């Protein structure tokens, strides 16, 4: 009996197979299974996906499971999600069976215990409070973890960080104005003044995104604005962005001290890339401020830039020291959770849709270097150099890893 020979297709049939069909098979769409748990972190009121976004995801083939009452802090209710096709569950463990877990607060040790091998996690990490045990547990379970703070867009900016900073800048002025005008605690002063009565003075420390939007809001309400920052570039950028000539200065202690004595509201918006925010306002400088004036320390997330700052919360948001009101609430964006939730959802939703179209997050990460920048753990490997150095973990270059894998 003769040995079987491989069957060869005629040349004309081989040529009829379009290249597009082969590519379509390689990038076959995937039905993503997404889980959104209810946040257990104290006073975290945001939810990362809005009902409108869930509707869009489901129409693009995704399956979405949401823990009951996950959106109530933002006034999104279970019925809002169920009506667009989401599955509402009452057991948190059911949510963590999903392939992709999305949160608006950092993952906790108890939540990691509910996770399985090789899941994908999209959540903030809040670097100043991150513990090495969390990283080790994610690596042990070979989780692919993306930090929302590190996700870049096509312009090279960090869209979620910018959105939360915009909110913090605007909210800080509104909070300061409210405290200043309250005669029981503040001075009973209207921020913008009126005809014949001068406006209040707002001093802003830091000319980043928070400082920019705080300046715009304060100017819009009619206040006098003073901005300090050691970066001339940031001061120039803020000057151009606000479209109004404002007082700007580098952080000189003598000039800053004089301005603080006359300030009605002082907003601390200094950000540190390496950890703790530097203290630029000493206790002595605070003691020289006017009685009834207000401090809003937006930098409290990184330790605060006022020596007198102490962490407060949304229930008891301020305290008095030297007759100066201090508002030091971390995560100020949770004060307006519905707006913050929509901002996060606007960034996350297109990423999930694109991952489904490309056949999963691995292929999307391979094709999108900006999204890849947000990955800090990839299937058991630490891929963020800063975290590797900080916690003495082995570093794996994700770009090289993908180059050798695909």
N, C-alpha and C positions, 0 to 999 in steps of 0.2 A: 504494500500500500504506500502510495507516494506521500511525502511529508507536506502538510498544509503550508501554503505560501501566503504572505500578507496580501490583503486585497488593496489594490491601488485604484483610487478614483480617477476617472478621466480628467484631463487637464482643464477642459472647459467647465466641469462641475466645480472643481476647486476654485476657479476664478470667479464663480458666481457667488461665493460666500463673501459678503461685504465686510470690510474691516470694521465698520461701525457696529455690526452685530457682535463681533468679538469683544469690542470695547464695552458694549452694553452688558455682556455677560460678566466681564471683570468688575464692573461697577453696578452690579445688581442691587437695586434698592433694598434696604433692610427695614423691617418693622421694629422700631425701637420700643422698648418697654421702659417707661419712665415712672419713677416714684418720687413723690413729694411729701415728706413727713411734716408733722406739726412741730414747730420749734419749741424746745424746752428751755432755751437760754433765757435768763431773766430779762424781761422787757424787750425781747425781740419780737416786733409786731409785723415784720415784713414777710412776704411770701414771694418766691422767685419767679412764679409763673401766674399770670392773671387768667381769669376765665376766657377772655378773648383770645389769648395766646393758646390756651388748651384747645379751643375750638379749631384754631389753625393747625395745631399739631395733629389732632385726630383726623382732620381732613387730609392731612399728608401721610396718613397711614400709621401714626404712632398709637400706642396704648398708654394711657395715663392713669395712674392710681394715686389718690390723694388721701392722706389721713384726715379723718373727720375734724372739723373746726380748725384746720391748718391756716385758713385765710381770714379768720374772724378778727384778728388784730388789725387787718387792713380793711375791714368791713366787706370782705368777700366771703360769701356763705356757701355751705355745702350744696344748696340748690343751684347756686350760680354755676358751680362746676359740673354737677350731675346733668344739668339741662343741656350742656354742650358735649356730653358723652364721657366725662371722666367717671372712673369707678371710685366711690367713697368707701373707705374701710375704717374700722374702729380699732384695729390691732396694728400697732406700729410695725410689728414684725412682718406683716403682709406687705407693707410699703417697701421694706428693705429686701424683698425678693426681686425687685425690679433690676434690670440690667444697668440702668443709669439713675443715680440718686442725685437730686438737685436740692440744695438748701440755701437759705439766705443768712445763716449763721454758721460758724465753724462746726465741724463734726466733733462729737463728744466720744469719750471712751466707751460709754454704754451703747452708743449707736454703732460704733465699729464692731462690737460684739454681734450685732444683728446682720452684719454684712457677710457676703460669701466671696469665694475666690473670683478674681478677675472681673469685678464690677468696675463701673466708671463712676467717679464722684466729682461733682461740680459744686464748689462751696468756697466762701472766703476762708482764709487761714488766720487772719489777725496776728501777724508776725510777733508783736510784742508779748502776746500771751501764749504763743504756740509752745507746746511741750514735746520733747523728743519722744516720749512714750507714744504719742499719737502717730508720729511718723513711723516708728518701728512697727506699730500694729498695722498700719496701712501697707507697709512693705511686706510684712509677713503674709498678708492676705492677697498680695500681688494686685493691689488696687491701682487703677490708673486715675490719679487725682489731679484735677485742674483747680488752680486758685483764681477766683474771679478777679482779684486785684491785679493779677499778672497777665490777664488776657489782653492782647493788643488788637487793634483794628487795622485796616489797610493803610491808614494814615500814620501808623506807628504810635498812636496814643492809647491810653488805657480807659476805655469808655465807661466802665462801671465805676472806677475810681473817680473819674471826672464828674459823672452824674451825682454821686454821693457828695462830692466836694461842692458842687453847685448848690445842692440842697442845704448843706451845712452853712455855706456862706450867706444865703438868703435867710435861713432860719435864725442864724445868730443875731442878725440885725433886728428881726421881728421880736425875738425873745428879749433882747436888750431894750428895745423900745417899750415893750410891755412892762418890764421891771422898772425902767426909769420913770414911766408915767404913773406907776402905782404909788399913791401918796403914803400908803401904810408902810411900804418897804423901801421904795425909791425916793426920788426927790420931787415927784409930781411934775416932771418936765416933759413937754411935748417935743419929740425928737426934731421935727422940722421947724419949730418956732412959728411965729405968725408975724404979720406986719407990726413993726415996732418992737418986737421981742426977738432977740437973736436965737438961732437954732442951737441945738446941742452939738458937742464935738465928739466925733468917733475916731479913736485911734486903732489902727489895724496893724498887727504884727505879722508879717508874712505877706508876700505879693504873689502867691501861687493862685490856684483856682479858687480856693476858699476865700482868700483875700480879695480877689478880683470881684467875685459876686457879692461879697459883703460890701465892698466899696460902691458897686453899682446900686445896690439896694439902699444903702445909707444916703447916697447922693439923690436917688429917686425920691426919698422921703424928705429931702431938704436939709440934711445934716451937713456940718462941716467935717471933712474927712482928712485924716493924716495917716500915711502908710509908711511903714518901716520894713526894710529888708536889706540883707547884705549883698544881694544879687542886683547889680545895676540893670542887667538884662531883664529880670523879672519886673523891676520897677518901670522900665520903659514899656514893656509889654502891657502891663496893667494900665499905664497912662494912655496907651493907644486904645486898649479895649474899652475903657469906660467912656472914652470920647469927651472927657472933661478934664480941665487942668486941676490937679489936686496936689497937695503938699506931699512930697516923697522925700525919704531920707534913708541913708544907711543906718544900721543899728549902733549909733553912738550913744553911750550911756548918759552923757550930760544932756544932750538934746532930748532923748527919750524921757529922761526923768522930768524935765520941764514940761513936756507935752502931757505926761501922765497926770501931773498936778492939775491941769486944766481940763482933762478928759471927763466926759460924762459916761461914755461907754468905751471900754477897751476890749478888743477881740484878739485872742491869741490864736493864730492860724499858721504856726511854724511847723513844717513837716521835716522829719528826719528819715533818711534812707537807711541808716545803719542801726536804728533801734530807738533809744530814748531821745525825746525832744530836748534841746538845750534850754536851761532856765535863763531867760533874758530879763525878767522882771523880779528883782529881789524883794524880800519882805519889807525892807526899809522903804523901797520905792512905793510899795502898796500903801504903807502907813502914811505916806505923804499925799495920797490921793484924796479928793473931795469926799466928804461924808455923803452917802446916798448914791455915789457913782456905782457903775456896774462893770464887772469883769465876766466875759464869756470865754472860757478856755476850751476852744475846739480841739486843741492839741492834747487834751487829757487822755485821748486814746493811746498816746505815746508817752504818758507821764506828766504832761502839762508844761507850759513855758512860764508859769508864774510860781514863785516859791511858795506862795500861800494856798495853792490849789489843792483840793481834796476831792476825790471821786464822789459824785452825787448820782441820783437816779431820777427818772421821770416822775416818781411819786413825791420825792423831796428834792427838787432840782437845784436849790440854792441854799447858801448859808452866808452869814455875815462875819467879816473879820476886819477890824479897824473901821467899822461902819461902812465897809464896801461890800456890796452884794457880789457873791461868787456863784456863777452858774457853770458847773463842771460835769456835765452829763456825757458819758461816752455814747457813741452811736447816736448822735443827734438826729440822723436821718429817720430813726424810728419814731420821732415826734410827728412826722408826716408820712406814715407807713404806706398809705395808698399811692401817693406820688412816687415814693421810693420803690415800691413793688413794681409799678409800671415801668420805671426806668431800668430796673434789673431785667425784667421780662423782655424789654425791647432789644436787649443785647443777647440774652441767652436763647430766645426762641429761634432766630435765624440760624444759629449754630446747630441746634438740634435738628432742624429741618434739613440742613445741608448734610449732616451726618447720616441721616436716613437715606438721602438720595445717593450718597457715595458708598453706602453699604456698611456703615459703622464708623465708630470714632477712630479706629486705627487708620483707616484710609483717609479720613478727613485730616487727621494730624499729620500724616505723611505729605498731604498736598497743601497744608496751610501752616506756614512757619509762624504766623502771628498767633494763631491758636496754640501752636506747639510751645510758644513762650510761656503759656500759663501752666504747663505741666510741671509739677514738682515731684511727683512719684509716678513711675511708669512700670507697671507689672513687677513690682518688688524692688525697683531701682530708684535711688534718689537722683533726680535729674536737674535739681536747682543748686547752682554752685554756692550761692549765699547760705542756703540751709545746710549744705554739706560742710561748709567751713564752720558755721556756727555750732553745729551739733556733732562735729567730728564723724561724719558719715561718708562712706565711699561715694564718690561722684561718678555718674555715668552721663556722658554727653549724648543727649537725645538725638541730635542731628546725626552724629556718627552712628548711633544705634540703628536709626532708620535707614541710613545709607547702606549699611551692611546686611540689613534684614530684607529690604525690598529691592 
